[in-house]
Amino acid sequence: MLAVLTDNILPYWMDKMTDSVHGGYYGRITGKEILMPESEKGAILNARILWTFSAAYRLLKKEEYLEAATRVKRYIIDHFYDSQFGGIYWSVDYLGNPIDTKKQIYALGFAIYGLSEYFRATGDEEALSYAIRLFESIEKYSFDDVKNGYCEAFTREWGEIADMRLSEKDANECKTMNTHLHILEPYTNLYRVWKDERLKTQLRNLIEIFVDKILNQDTAHLELFFDDDWNSKYRIVSYGHDIEASWLIHEAALELGDEELLKRVEPLVLRIADAASQGYTPHEGMIYEKNLDTGHVDADRHWWVQAESVVGYINAYQHFGKEDALDKAIDCWEFIQQHLLDTENGEWFWSIFADGTINRVDDKAGFWKCPYHNGRMCMEVIERFKE
C-alpha cells in the first residue's frame, strides 16, 4: 500500500502534472496519456491535490510532498480565491484567470478540506485563516436556517443561479447528498484543528441531516437529489457514495466524541456498508450505480468507488469486528492491483468497463480525476494499521 502511494500515485502528479511555466498544476492528461497544457484548471482538482500532498507530508515527512502541497496552496489562494466576494471560483484558465466564477459549495468544501489539512501538517496560519473564511461563506450564503441543509450553488456575487448542477450527469436540484457529504468531510477535518463551537454545532447538524433526511431508513441507501423541502424524486443508488459515506459519517461522529450521537450513528454505519455491498461482487469490485425506476445498471468499476470500498470495509472491520468486511476490503484491493493500477505510466485508470476492458476514454488526470480517493485510501490503511 505504501509503495502504491509513493511509487505509483504521488510521482505521477509531481512529475507529469506540475506546471512549471504558468504555476500550479496542469488541468488535464487524457486517458491516452496525452498532456493538455492549455486545459482549464478546476477548483476540485487543485483542492484535492492540496489535501493529498498535505496529508502525505504529514504522514511521511518528505520535503518533496511539502513542496508540492505549498505550490498548490499558493495557487489556490492567489488564483481561485475570490478576494472581492469571497469563496472559490469553479475554474480558471491555464494562465490562472477566472473562467467560471460560480460559487459551487462542493468546491468550497474541498478547499476547506485541503487548507485545513495543510495547516494540520504544517501549522501554517494563512491556510487556516482561508479555511475559516470559506467556512463562514458557506454558513452565510448556503446554509438554509429555515428548512435546514445547504444549497448547491450561487453566482459569483452569491445570487441565485439557474443551473445548480455539479456536473452534467446530476439533477438540477437545490440540495444533494454529494455536496452534503463533502461539507461533512471538510468540516470534520477543520474541527480537528479549530475547535470552534459554531463549527461543532454545524458538524453535528450535518450528521443528523444524513440520518434524518438523506438516509433511506428502509433500504439504508442514500437518496441523492432533493428539492428545497427535502423531497427526494430520484430513485438512484450510488454504491460508491454509500460505502464512502459509511466511514465519513462515522469519522465525523468519532471526531465530535459525543457518546449519545455515536450510539445512534454506529448501527447505521454498518447498515449503510451492508446496503452498499449489493453492488459488490467477489473478484469483480464494486459497480457504479443502479436506477431503481428504470432498472438500468451502470456496472463500470470506477477507480474512486474501489478505493472508497477498501476504506469503508476496513472501517467496518476495525471498529465493529466484521471479518467478512475485511475479506471484501482485501478482495477490492486485489481487484485494484490487477485491473486499475497503470504499472507502465503511473496512477490509476478511470475505470474498468462492464465488459472488463480498460477505460482509456476518460481522463487519467483532470477536472474530476485526482489523487485524492486513491491517495487517501493508501494513507487511511497505513494510518489505521500503523500500530
Secondary structure, 3 states (H helix, E strand, C coil): CHHHHHHHHHHHHHHHCECCCCCCECCCECCCCCECCCCCEEHHHHHHHHHHHHHHHHHHCCHHHHHHHHHHHHHHHHHHECCCCCCECCEECCCCCEEECCEEHHHHHHHHHHHHHHHHHHCCHHHHHHHHHHHHHHHHHHECCCCCCECCEECCCCCCCCCCCCCCCCCCCCEEHHHHHHHHHHHHHHHHHCCCHHHHHHHHHHHHHHHHHHECCCCCCECCEECCCCCECCCEEEHHHHHHHHHHHHHHHHHHCCHHHHHHHHHHHHHHHHHHHHHEECCCEECCEEECCCCCEECCEEHHHHHHHHHHHHHHHHHHCCHHHHHHHHHHHHHHHHHHECCCCCCECCEECCCCCECCCCCCECCCCCCHHHHHHHHHHHHHCCC
